[in-house]
Amino acid sequence: MALLHEAVEEKKLDVRVAERNISRGVTTADELQKALDKLPDDSDNAQWVNIESLLKDESSDSTH
């Protein structure tokens, strides 16, 4: 039963349901902020893309 409880606790702060859980009182904005503050900064691993060039490549591929 502990595994189910842990899974439910993890999902309380899931980005897809956090706002709803805050409005329902399941969690607080402070709890969410504390969880966000614990996340590592992976910005050095990000790959930046130019959306315009991706769309241009997509449209040129579809015309051939």
N, C-alpha and C positions, 0 to 999 in steps of 0.2 A: 504494500500500500504506500510505502514511502516513495517509490518511484513515481507513482501517479501524482502524489502531492507535490513532488519536486517539479514535475512537468507543468502542472497547473500554475505553480508559483512563477516559473520562468515565463509562461505565456501571458501573465498579468501585465508585463511591461513590453510585450511585443508591439512593435511600431504600428501594426495593423489594427490593434485593439486598445492601445494605451489610452487614447483620448476618451473612448467609450467607457473604459474601466474607471477613469478619473471622474467622469460625469456621474457614474453609477455609485461611486464611493468604494469601489473594490480596491483601489489604490489611490495614492495621492500624487500630486504634481511633484512634491518634494522627493518621494520615493523614486519616481521616474527620473528626476534630475540626478539623484545619487547614482542610479544604475548607469545613466549615460556618462557621468563623470568617471566611472570605473572602466569604461571601454578604452582600449588602446587606440592611439592615434596612428592609423595606417595610411595617412596621406602621402607618405614617401613611396608607397607601393601603388599609388593610383596611376592609371594610364589615361591621359587627357586626350580627348578626341574632338574633332571639329565636326559638328553635326551637319553643316552645310556640305562639306566634302563627302561625308558618308551618303547623304541624299543624292548628291551629284553622281557618285559612283553607282548607286542603286539605279538611278534613272538611265544611265548610259549602259548598264548591263541589260536592262529590260528592252532596250531598243535594238540589241544585236541578236 
